[in-house]
Amino acid sequence: MAKQSQTVETFQNILQELKNKIYKPIYFLTGDEPYFIDKIAEYIEDNVLSSSEKAFNQTVVYGRDISAADIINAARRFPMMSNYQVVIVKEAQNVRNLSDLEIYLKTPLNSTILVVCHKIASDGKKSSDKLSGVVKLAKQKGIYFESKKFYDYQIPDWIVGYLKDKGIKIDPLAANLLTEFVGNDLSRLAHELDKLAIILPADSKLIQAADIERNIGISRDFNRFELTKALGEMNFARAMRIADHFARNPNANPFVLTITAIYQYFIKILKYHFLADKSKASVAKELGVNEFFVAEYERAAKRYSPSRCVSIIHWLSEYDMRSKGVNNGSTDHGELLRELIYLIVFGK
């Protein structure tokens, strides 16, 4: 989980410097996780200048409307009746000839705080690779921050940390349930967590699974997290009840997400078998789960041998292809899931 820790730590360090009024002439914020980019830009926009200073000294523009030359011209202005001027470029990935920004970054004005919000799509295409000169100068002259998308398994820890800053705790089951419902969209997660923090009773500082169900709408009993748990316990009846619920609510429970969750679960069980150190802390670290759930994987590993896990992973691949129409006639996703559950629990 180094990626998450490094991203969060760097983000917090940048915010702390800003709160201490330590400003740099350039903040080049890039990456495929927009949440941290937006938060840094919002803080600068809201806090660096006073209300009276903003009228003449704060400029917010959008990449699709400007060129690099426009940014340079704005950045080279001097502040009026203020120590600083702030120039914020949002959606900078759409700026024409952004690489020309090198011209300004070689000798930036210390009285200008230039914030470049350069977001990258999560498809592996890093347009910032074309901006090596800009990146190099941003690192030399100010702040270069890469905001990386979290993996789903990293989200519960982020939720815990986010709420800790608010003096609130969350039950591990509730954190996993929220992750199940929202995924790794940090902006949406923050919104849901802020909402939960507001509606918690005044005498409560703990979010539990019931709070997630009551206020966000996901069922504690019928979700992918509970399905994998039921499979780990070889509880066929319960797994089938959840499958029936999914079949009745296919839009809220896409087959592709369900089969992915089962695949990740059995990959962890298989990995558990080959861990040399099976202490709780070590297992949690290696599997990327909260220590609270280590016992569940330990019990599941007793029920599913390594060879059985390999067979299940093979079946998951087969049923994934069938769900996409390969070697499948008219069997719907609900029935495919029921067949798969039977194989996992009773198959050889």
N, C-alpha and C positions, 0 to 999 in steps of 0.2 A: 504493500500500500504506500510505497514511497512517493508515487506520483501525486496522490491526494495530499499527503503530508507536506510535500514541497510546495505545491500550489497554494495550499491554505497558509502555510507559514510565510511565504513570500507576500501573499496578499495582505496578511495581518501586519507584516513589517512595513509595507508601503502605507497602509492606513495609519499606522502609529506615527510614522514620520510626518504625514500630512497633519495629523492632530497636533503634533508638536511644532507645526508651522515650518517644517523643513521642506522647502520646495525645490524641485528640479526644473530645468528649462524644457525638458522633453519627457513625456510619458508615452512610450510606444507600447500599447496594450494589444496583444494578439492572441489567437488561439480559437479552439472550437467549443469552449465553454463560455458563453456570453455573460453568465451571472457575475463573475468576478470583474470582468471588464466594465460592465455597467455600474457596478457598485463603486469602483474607484472613480470613474468619470462623474458619477452622481455626487460623490463626496466633494470632489473639487468644484463642481458646478455650484453646489449649495453652500460651501463653507469658506472657500479661499477669500472671496471678496465680500464686502458688506453690501447691503441692498443699494446704497447710494453709489457705490463704486461700480456695480454691475452694469448700470445704464450705459456707461461710456467705455468700459474695459472688459466686458465679457462677450465673446462671440461664439455662438454654437451653430455649426453648419453640418450639412449632410453630404457624404461623398458623391452621390449621384449628381449633385448640383454644382460641383466645383472641380477645379484642376489643382495640381500641385502648385502651380504658379499663384493661384488665389490664396492658398494656405500660406505660402512664403510671404506674400504681400501683407496678409493679416498679421503674421507673426512678427514682422519687422516694424510694426507700429510701436510707438512708445505709449505707456499708460498716461492717462490724464487724471491728475489729483489722486494718484494711487501708486503704491510701490510696484504693483503687478498689473498686467493684463492677462486674461485667460482666453485661450482659443481652443475650443473642443471640436474635434472632427469626428462625427459619428458615422458608422458604416463606411469607414475609410477604405475598405476593400473595393469600393466602387469609384474611388478617385482616379481621374485620368492622369497617367504618367506619375504615379505616386513615387516612383524611384527618384524623380527629380528633387524630392525633398532633401536629398543629400546636400544640395547646394546650400540650404539654410542650416542644416545640422552641423556643418563644418564649423560655423561660427554663430551659434544661437545667441539670442539676447537673454541675459539673465533676468530681465524685467518681464519676459514673456513666459507663461506656463502653457506649453503646447501639448495637448492631449490628443493622441491619435488612437481611435478605437477601431482596430483592424480585425474583424472577425473572420474565421475560417470555417468553411463547411466541414461537417463530420464525415466527409467521403474520402479522406486521405489526400485530397488535392491541396497542397500547401502553397497558396499563391505567394506567401511571404518568402518562399525560396528565391523569388525574383528580386527580392528587396535586401539582398545580403549587405549592400553598402549602407542602406538606411538602418538596418538592424545593428551593424557594427558601430555606427556613429551614435545610435540611441544608447547602446550599452556604455560607450565612452563618456557621453555628455549628460546622461540622465538615467532614466529608468526604462529598461526593457523587461516586460512581463509577459510570459506565455501562460495562458489560462487553459489548462487541459481538461478535457471531458473526463468525468469519473466513470469507472465501471460500476455496474449495478451493485456488486458486493461491497463497494466502498461507501455506498450511500448511507447505510445505517449509522456508521461512525460519524459521518458528516452531520447527520441529523442530531446525534447526541451532542456534538460540539456546538452546533448552532443554538440549541436550546440551553446548553450550559451557560452561554454568554448572557442568557436571559434569566438565569437562576432557576431553570426548570429542568426536571429529569423526565426521561421517557422509558417506559418498560421495553425491553428488547423485542418482545412480541409485537408491540405497537409500532416500533421503528421498522421492523420487517414488513408489517402489514402496510404501512404507509409507502414503503419502497415498492412493494408489490403493486400498489394502486397507481402511484405517480411515476415510478421509474427514476431515471437519473436527470430529470429536468429540474435543476436546482432553483430556478426562478419560481416555478410552480410549487416546489416543495417549501420554499421559504414563505410563500404566500399562505399555504395550508397551515404551516407551523405557526405563523403569526396569528392566524385566525384561531387556532386551537389555544394559543397562549392567552388571547383576549377573553375567550369564553370559559376558561377554566375557573372553577369556584375560587373565591378569594383565599380560602384556607387550604387550597391544593396546589402543590408544585410538582405533580407527577401526572404525565399523560399515559393513559392505559389503552389497551386495545378497544375497550368499550367506547372511549372517547373518539377514536378513529371511526368506528362503525356508526356512532350516533351523529357525528358532525360532518363526516366526509362522504359516507355513503357506501363504503366497501363492507362486505359481510365478513365477520370474524370467522365464520364457519365454512364459507364456500369461496375459497380463493386458491391460487396456485401454491401458496405457502402451505396451506393445510392439506392440499392434495399430495405434495411431495412427502409431507410428514406421515400421512396415512400410508403411502406406498412404503416408506421406510419401516413402518410398523407392520407391514403386510396386512393391513386392515382393509381387506377387499371391500366389505360392505360400505365402509365410510368413503373409500376412494370412488366407488361407483355412485354414491349419492352426490358427491361433488361433481362427477362427470355428468350426471343427469342435469344438475343445475347449470353447468356450462353449456350443455346442449340446448337448454331452454333460453339461454342468454348468450348466444354466440358473439354478438357484437362487443359485449363487455369482456368476453373471454376468448380471444382469437386462438385458434388451434396452434398457430406457429409460436405464440408466446408460451402456451402451455407445454408444448413439446420441448421448447428451449429450457424452460424451468426444470423439467424432469431430467433432461440431459445434463444440465449443470449439477443437479443434485447427485446423480449417480457417478459423475466424474469425481466429485468430492469423496464419495464413498470409496471409489476405486483408489484414489490417491491416499486416503486414510490407511488402507491396507499396507502401503509401502513406506509409511513414515517410520523412521527409526526412533524418533522421540515422540511418544504418544502422551506426553504431559498436556494438560488442558491448555496452557498458554501457548505451547509450541503448535499444537493442532489448530488452535484458533488462528494463529498467524499464518500457517501453511495453507489452510483451507479458505482463509479470508472471511471468517465468520466470528461473531461474538462468542466469547467463552461460554455464554449461557447455552449455546446450541451444540457444544461439543459432545455432550452425553448422547444427544439424538443420533449423531453420526456414528458414535461408538456402538450404539445398539443396532443401528442399521447395518453396520459392517459385519456384525455377528450373524445377521440373517442373509446377507448377500455376499457370497464369496467373490474373489477377484474374477474368476471365470464367468460367474453369473453376471457380474457388472458388465463385462465385455459383451456378453450376449445381449444384455438389455440395451447397451449403447448401439449395437448393430440393429436391433429391432427399431429403436428410435429413428435411426437413419432411414430405414426401410419405410416406416410409417410417415416420415416427413415427405418422402418422395411420393407416396400414395396420396397424401393430402394435396399434392400438387398435380394429381392426375396420372401419375406414372403407375402402370399395372393396377389401376383401380377403375372399377366400373362406375357404379352409382352410390357407393358407400359414402355417407356424409361424414362430416368431421366428428359429430357426436358419437357415431357408431365406431369410427376409427379409434377414438379415445377409449371407448369401452373395451374394444378388442386389445388394445395396447396394455391397458391396466390388467386385464386377465393374463396376458403373457408375462408381464413383469412379476405378478404375484405367484402365478402357478406354472409358468413356462419352465422348460428344462434347457 
